[in-house]
């Protein structure tokens, strides 16, 4: 009689508790291995976690037990065995192995359990992703992205994708990556904001979410040449409204990560107390008030100058929650920022600084909505009028007050994870001297 019994179910480690005392199939890679006489202890990962698989000589055929002796780190294997409770395990379970097949016997793995320098690890980033620290970081990054999208969907925002190739600068002409575009000059986008403004006039509330590029010759721990930003833009919205949305977004994302990523935060040994202390409303201070704090703390920055990394560290250290600094001098902000009607020397802009020395994670403000004023600013900044005609059209046909901001994904992830350098918060970092792998 034919055997119609169900096949052994395939299980992932993150759902292993559902298969207690059942035989399952686990597909993964050898994370680590140790042997003791008649036992092999295989630490196996499958992308969702790590579990110990115990191979007892009396439970498997001799050739399987001998095969386990040959297994190398990162060999890909398929394990069949029974899920058992194990109080000593960090996940509460282990697998008693009945059978094992090798999909591929890995070459000697270059990343060993010993300490490696950052340069070596970045050179092997394609393999380093498999290690516990980057694995935890990038799972948190994924949750941050999911939470941002959830927040936007709940708030009635429509996703509008902005182009990567653009004909003009958004943030400044000195940080553009230039490329030939069939005989014309094009640039990698610095921000999706200008296109988001056009979309906001069509949909009311929108956001774009994608990679942005800055050709900044900077080697600081806060800078990448390619990074991701989420950029909401809202019609009929002034500066205060944009600050409200920015505050709500950061609080929502942090709440979600704390609720869903505790194992990953623990794997990173992140001190959760500072994150737990973050509460709304976030403090809001003017540029002038920030300048006074800096002066009292030894900074020599003068009125009219933008704040540097050390200044941001001083300011953020004064608060347990992110701080919003608004109304900077117009001279240090982009051409599209609207002037404060109470003081034309100030821009209706805002930066949000995260605690613990992370610095700016959000920059934004209210956009200039008057056609004549924007035309004058484009001329004043020496920008090519012809490439901004479409942008000026937004002020010709139904202009309204509108505001928005950009939030840097990598800096936000770095703050939440307690990672000081943003190079670890993106799968494959692009920096001044890093284009490989």
BELCOR-V412751 format. One record per residue. N is the residue number from 0. SS is DSSP state (alpha for helix, beta for strand, coil for the rest). OMEGA is omega in degrees with one decimal (NA if undefined). D_FIRST is the distance of its C-alpha to the first C-alpha in whole Angstrom. Layout:
n;ss;omega;d_first
N;SS;OMEGA;D_FIRST
N;SS;OMEGA;D_FIRST
This chain:
n;ss;omega;d_first
0;coil;-179.3;0
1;coil;178.2;4
2;coil;179.9;6
3;coil;179.2;9
4;coil;-177.2;12
5;coil;178.2;15
6;coil;177.0;17
7;coil;-176.6;20
8;beta;172.3;23
9;beta;-178.8;26
10;coil;171.9;29
11;coil;-173.7;32
12;alpha;-179.0;35
13;alpha;177.5;37
14;alpha;-171.0;34
15;alpha;-177.9;33
16;alpha;179.6;34
17;alpha;-174.1;31
18;alpha;180.0;29
19;beta;178.6;30
20;coil;176.2;28
21;coil;174.7;25
22;beta;-178.2;23
23;beta;172.6;25
24;beta;179.7;25
25;beta;-179.5;29
26;beta;-177.4;31
27;beta;-175.8;34
28;beta;178.5;37
29;beta;-179.4;38
30;beta;178.6;42
31;beta;-178.0;43
32;beta;168.6;41
33;beta;-177.3;43
34;beta;179.4;42
35;beta;177.8;42
36;coil;-176.8;41
37;coil;-177.8;38
38;beta;167.1;37
39;beta;175.9;37
40;beta;-178.2;38
41;beta;169.9;37
42;beta;-174.8;39
43;beta;175.8;37
44;beta;178.7;38
45;coil;-178.3;36
46;coil;178.1;39
47;coil;-178.6;39
48;coil;179.2;40
49;beta;179.1;40
50;beta;176.8;37
51;beta;175.4;37
52;beta;-175.1;34
53;beta;178.7;34
54;beta;178.3;33
55;beta;-174.1;33
56;coil;-178.6;32
57;coil;-176.8;30
58;coil;-176.7;28
59;coil;175.3;27
60;coil;-177.8;27
61;alpha;-177.3;30
62;alpha;177.7;30
63;alpha;179.8;29
64;alpha;178.5;32
65;alpha;178.8;35
66;alpha;179.9;34
67;alpha;178.2;35
68;alpha;-176.8;38
69;alpha;-174.3;39
70;coil;177.6;38
71;coil;177.3;41
72;coil;179.3;43
73;coil;168.6;41
74;coil;179.6;38
75;beta;-173.8;35
76;beta;171.3;32
77;beta;-175.8;29
78;beta;171.7;28
79;beta;-178.7;25
80;beta;-175.8;26
81;beta;179.7;27
82;beta;-179.6;30
83;beta;172.8;32
84;beta;178.3;35
85;coil;-176.7;38
86;coil;-178.7;42
87;coil;-178.5;44
88;coil;178.9;42
89;coil;178.1;44
90;coil;174.0;41
91;coil;-177.4;40
92;beta;169.2;36
93;beta;-179.4;35
94;beta;172.4;31
95;beta;-169.0;30
96;beta;173.0;28
97;beta;-177.8;25
98;beta;-179.4;25
99;beta;174.0;28
100;beta;179.8;28
101;beta;175.2;31
102;beta;176.5;32
103;beta;176.2;36
104;coil;-172.8;38
105;coil;170.7;41
106;coil;176.6;44
107;coil;-171.4;47
108;coil;-174.2;47
109;coil;-178.6;51
110;coil;-178.4;51
111;coil;179.3;51
112;coil;179.5;51
113;coil;179.6;55
114;coil;175.6;58
115;coil;176.7;58
116;coil;-178.4;61
117;alpha;-179.5;61
118;alpha;178.1;62
119;alpha;-178.0;59
120;alpha;177.8;56
121;alpha;177.0;58
122;alpha;178.7;57
123;coil;-176.2;54
124;alpha;-180.0;53
125;alpha;175.9;50
126;alpha;-179.3;48
127;alpha;178.9;51
128;coil;-177.2;49
129;coil;-177.6;46
130;coil;-169.7;48
131;alpha;-175.7;48
132;alpha;177.7;52
133;alpha;179.0;51
134;alpha;179.2;48
135;alpha;-178.5;49
136;alpha;-175.3;52
137;alpha;171.5;50
138;alpha;175.8;48
139;alpha;176.5;51
140;alpha;179.1;52
141;alpha;178.4;49
142;alpha;177.2;50
143;alpha;178.8;54
144;alpha;178.6;53
145;alpha;-177.9;50
146;alpha;176.9;53
147;alpha;-179.3;56
148;alpha;177.5;54
149;alpha;178.8;53
150;alpha;-178.7;57
151;alpha;179.2;58
152;alpha;179.3;55
153;alpha;-177.2;56
154;coil;178.3;60
155;coil;178.2;60
156;coil;176.2;60
157;beta;177.9;59
158;beta;176.6;57
159;coil;-178.4;59
160;coil;177.8;59
161;coil;-178.4;62
162;coil;175.1;63
163;coil;178.2;62
164;beta;-177.2;65
165;beta;180.0;68
166;coil;-173.3;72
167;coil;178.8;74
168;coil;172.5;74
169;coil;-173.8;73
170;coil;-178.2;74
171;coil;-171.7;77
172;alpha;-175.4;77
173;alpha;-176.7;77
174;alpha;-177.8;74
175;coil;167.2;72
176;coil;-175.2;70
177;beta;177.7;71
178;beta;176.9;69
179;beta;179.9;70
180;beta;179.8;69
181;coil;178.8;69
182;coil;174.2;73
183;beta;178.0;73
184;beta;175.0;73
185;beta;-177.8;70
186;beta;170.7;69
187;beta;-171.1;66
188;coil;172.1;66
189;coil;-176.9;68
190;coil;174.7;67
191;coil;-168.5;65
192;alpha;-175.4;68
193;alpha;178.1;70
194;alpha;176.7;68
195;alpha;176.9;66
196;alpha;177.9;70
197;alpha;-179.2;69
198;alpha;179.3;66
199;alpha;177.5;67
200;alpha;178.7;70
201;alpha;-172.0;67
202;alpha;179.5;65
203;coil;178.3;67
204;beta;-178.4;65
205;beta;169.1;63
206;beta;168.6;61
207;beta;-175.2;60
208;beta;-178.2;58
209;beta;-178.7;58
210;beta;174.9;59
211;beta;-169.1;63
212;beta;177.0;65
213;coil;-179.7;69
214;coil;179.6;70
215;coil;178.9;72
216;coil;-175.7;73
217;coil;179.2;72
218;coil;-177.0;71
219;coil;-179.1;71
220;coil;-177.0;67
221;coil;-171.0;67
222;coil;169.0;67
223;coil;175.2;65
224;coil;174.8;65
225;beta;-179.7;62
226;beta;-176.0;61
227;beta;177.0;60
228;beta;166.5;61
229;beta;-171.2;61
230;beta;173.7;64
231;beta;175.0;64
232;beta;-171.2;67
233;beta;173.7;69
234;beta;-178.2;71
235;coil;-179.0;74
236;coil;178.1;73
237;coil;-172.3;76
238;alpha;-177.5;76
239;alpha;178.9;75
240;alpha;177.9;72
241;alpha;178.4;71
242;alpha;177.9;71
243;alpha;-179.0;70
244;alpha;179.4;66
245;alpha;178.7;67
246;alpha;-179.2;67
247;alpha;-179.6;64
248;alpha;-178.0;62
249;alpha;179.2;62
250;alpha;-179.5;62
251;alpha;-179.3;59
252;alpha;-179.3;57
253;alpha;178.8;58
254;alpha;-179.4;57
255;alpha;-179.0;53
256;alpha;178.8;53
257;alpha;-178.9;54
258;alpha;-169.5;52
259;alpha;-172.9;49
260;coil;179.5;49
261;alpha;179.8;50
262;alpha;-180.0;48
263;alpha;177.8;49
264;alpha;177.2;53
265;alpha;178.6;52
266;alpha;177.9;51
267;coil;-176.6;54
268;coil;179.9;56
269;coil;173.2;58
270;coil;-174.1;61
271;coil;-176.5;60
272;alpha;179.3;63
273;alpha;179.6;65
274;alpha;-179.3;62
275;alpha;-178.3;62
276;coil;-178.6;66
277;coil;-177.6;66
278;coil;170.0;67
279;coil;-3.1;68
280;coil;176.2;71
281;coil;176.4;71
282;coil;177.8;75
283;beta;179.5;77
284;beta;176.8;80
285;beta;174.9;82
286;alpha;-179.4;83
287;alpha;177.7;86
288;alpha;176.9;85
289;alpha;179.9;82
290;alpha;178.5;85
291;alpha;177.9;87
292;alpha;-179.2;84
293;alpha;179.4;84
294;alpha;179.8;88
295;alpha;-178.3;88
296;coil;169.9;85
297;coil;178.2;87
298;coil;-180.0;86
299;coil;178.2;88
300;coil;-176.4;87
301;coil;179.6;89
302;coil;-179.1;89
303;coil;177.4;88
304;coil;173.7;85
305;coil;-179.1;81
306;coil;175.4;80
307;coil;-177.6;78
308;alpha;179.7;75
309;alpha;177.9;78
310;alpha;179.4;79
311;alpha;178.1;76
312;alpha;178.3;75
313;alpha;-176.6;78
314;alpha;-177.3;77
315;alpha;-180.0;74
316;coil;-178.5;75
317;coil;-171.2;77
318;coil;176.2;74
319;coil;177.1;71
320;coil;173.0;69
321;coil;-179.3;69
322;beta;177.6;73
323;beta;179.0;74
324;beta;-174.0;77
325;beta;177.7;79
326;coil;171.6;82
327;coil;172.1;82
328;beta;-178.3;85
329;alpha;-175.8;84
330;alpha;-178.4;85
331;alpha;-179.0;82
332;coil;-174.0;80
333;coil;-174.2;78
334;coil;-173.5;81
335;coil;-179.8;78
336;beta;179.2;79
337;coil;178.3;81
338;beta;176.1;84
339;beta;-179.1;85
340;coil;178.2;88
341;coil;-178.3;89
342;beta;-174.0;90
343;beta;177.4;89
344;beta;-178.3;89
345;beta;176.7;86
346;beta;175.0;82
347;coil;-174.0;80
348;beta;179.3;77
349;beta;168.1;75
350;beta;173.1;73
351;beta;178.4;71
352;beta;177.6;71
353;beta;178.5;68
354;coil;173.1;69
355;coil;173.5;69
356;coil;-177.6;70
357;coil;-179.8;68
358;beta;-172.7;70
359;beta;173.3;70
360;beta;179.5;67
361;beta;171.7;68
362;beta;-178.8;71
363;beta;178.6;72
364;beta;179.6;74
365;beta;-175.6;76
366;beta;176.0;77
367;coil;-176.4;80
368;coil;-179.6;80
369;coil;-174.9;83
370;alpha;-175.9;84
371;alpha;-179.9;87
372;alpha;-179.3;86
373;alpha;176.3;83
374;alpha;179.6;85
375;alpha;-179.5;88
376;alpha;177.9;85
377;alpha;177.5;83
378;alpha;-179.7;87
379;alpha;-178.7;88
380;coil;177.6;85
381;coil;-178.4;85
382;coil;-178.7;82
383;coil;-175.3;82
384;alpha;-173.1;82
385;alpha;-178.7;80
386;alpha;-179.8;77
387;alpha;-179.3;77
388;alpha;179.5;79
389;alpha;179.4;75
390;alpha;176.6;75
391;alpha;176.9;79
392;alpha;-179.4;78
393;alpha;178.1;76
394;alpha;178.4;79
395;alpha;-170.7;81
396;coil;174.7;78
397;coil;179.6;78
398;coil;177.3;78
399;coil;171.1;77
400;coil;179.0;77
401;beta;-174.1;74
402;beta;176.8;73
403;beta;-179.9;70
404;beta;173.4;68
405;beta;177.3;66
406;beta;179.5;64
407;beta;-175.5;63
408;alpha;-174.4;59
409;alpha;178.9;60
410;alpha;177.2;63
411;alpha;178.9;61
412;alpha;179.2;58
413;alpha;177.9;60
414;alpha;-177.4;62
415;alpha;-177.7;59
416;alpha;-175.7;58
417;coil;-179.5;61
418;coil;-172.2;61
419;coil;-176.2;64
420;coil;-175.2;64
421;alpha;-179.6;62
422;alpha;-179.6;60
423;alpha;-173.9;57
424;coil;179.0;57
425;coil;-175.0;56
426;coil;-178.0;53
427;coil;-173.4;55
428;coil;173.1;59
429;coil;-177.9;61
430;beta;-175.1;65
431;coil;-178.9;68
432;coil;-179.9;67
433;beta;175.9;63
434;coil;-178.6;61
435;coil;-1.3;58
436;coil;NA;56
